[in-house]
Amino acid sequence: MPIHFAAARSPIAALVNPARRNRIIGRAANDNGTPGHSAELRAALKHFAEHGLGAATVARQNAEHAFFRGDRQGYLHWLGICRTLDRRMAQVLSTQVAAGND
């Protein structure tokens, strides 16, 4: 059975033909549902760059520490970063905090 190779199309090739370039640009989309970049997203990306794959866990720990210190603003900041990186983890944390406040 022969093996056939199909080379990938170069993105540079689209720049040569303006009609193809417009088609490619027309398909581009922002899939996060919000226009632009929020400050929270920027902070989450910076935090992720510093801590890698464990960034959500570190953000959760920071939120817990802020909560137990009574720092409401700090708690909400770190909860937002945790929510951006791992929505499920942030939901568990906020549920635990709400249960502890009852």
C-alpha positions as CSV (number, residue, x, y, z in Angstrom):
1,M,0.0,0.0,0.0
2,P,1.6,3.3,-1.0
3,I,1.9,6.1,1.4
4,H,0.9,9.6,0.2
5,F,2.2,12.8,1.8
6,A,0.0,15.9,1.7
7,A,2.0,18.9,2.9
8,A,0.3,21.4,5.1
9,R,-0.7,24.7,3.6
10,S,1.5,27.5,4.6
11,P,-0.1,30.5,6.3
12,I,2.2,32.7,4.2
13,A,0.6,31.4,1.0
14,A,-2.7,33.1,2.1
15,L,-0.9,36.4,2.0
16,V,0.0,36.0,-1.6
17,N,-3.6,35.7,-2.7
18,P,-5.8,38.5,-1.2
19,A,-9.0,36.6,-1.8
20,R,-7.7,33.7,0.4
21,R,-6.4,36.1,3.0
22,N,-9.9,37.7,3.4
23,R,-11.5,34.3,3.7
24,I,-9.1,33.3,6.5
25,I,-9.5,36.5,8.4
26,G,-13.3,36.2,8.1
27,R,-13.1,32.8,10.0
28,A,-11.2,34.3,12.9
29,A,-13.3,34.5,16.1
30,N,-13.0,35.3,19.8
31,D,-14.5,32.3,21.5
32,N,-14.5,33.6,25.1
33,G,-17.7,35.6,24.6
34,T,-16.3,38.9,25.9
35,P,-14.9,41.7,23.7
36,G,-11.3,42.6,24.4
37,H,-9.3,41.4,27.4
38,S,-10.4,42.0,30.9
39,A,-8.0,42.8,33.7
40,E,-9.0,39.6,35.4
41,L,-8.0,37.5,32.4
42,R,-4.7,39.4,32.1
43,A,-4.0,38.7,35.8
44,A,-4.9,35.0,35.4
45,L,-2.6,34.6,32.4
46,K,0.2,36.3,34.3
47,H,-0.4,34.0,37.3
48,F,-0.4,31.0,34.9
49,A,2.9,32.1,33.4
50,E,4.4,32.2,36.9
51,H,3.0,28.9,38.3
52,G,2.3,26.7,35.3
53,L,-0.3,23.9,35.5
54,G,-0.6,24.3,39.3
55,A,-1.7,28.0,38.9
56,A,-5.4,27.3,39.7
57,T,-4.4,25.4,42.9
58,V,-2.1,28.3,44.0
59,A,-4.9,30.8,43.3
60,R,-7.3,28.7,45.4
61,Q,-4.9,28.6,48.2
62,N,-4.3,32.4,48.0
63,A,-8.1,32.9,48.0
64,E,-8.5,30.7,51.1
65,H,-5.7,32.6,52.9
66,A,-7.3,35.9,52.0
67,F,-10.7,34.7,53.2
68,F,-9.3,33.5,56.6
69,R,-7.5,36.8,57.0
70,G,-10.8,38.6,56.5
71,D,-9.5,40.3,53.2
72,R,-12.7,40.2,51.2
73,Q,-11.2,42.1,48.2
74,G,-8.2,39.7,48.1
75,Y,-10.5,36.7,48.3
76,L,-12.6,37.9,45.4
77,H,-9.5,38.7,43.3
78,W,-8.0,35.3,43.8
79,L,-11.4,33.5,43.4
80,G,-11.8,35.3,40.0
81,I,-8.3,34.1,38.9
82,C,-9.1,30.6,40.1
83,R,-12.5,30.8,38.2
84,T,-10.7,31.9,35.1
85,L,-8.2,29.0,35.3
86,D,-10.5,26.2,36.7
87,R,-14.2,27.0,36.9
88,R,-15.0,23.8,38.8
89,M,-12.4,24.3,41.5
90,A,-13.6,27.9,42.0
91,Q,-17.2,26.7,42.3
92,V,-16.2,24.1,45.0
93,L,-14.3,26.8,46.9
94,S,-17.1,29.3,46.8
95,T,-19.6,26.6,47.9
96,Q,-17.4,25.7,50.9
97,V,-17.0,29.3,51.8
98,A,-20.8,29.9,51.6
99,A,-21.4,26.7,53.7
100,G,-18.9,28.0,56.3
101,N,-20.7,31.3,56.6
102,D,-24.1,29.9,57.4
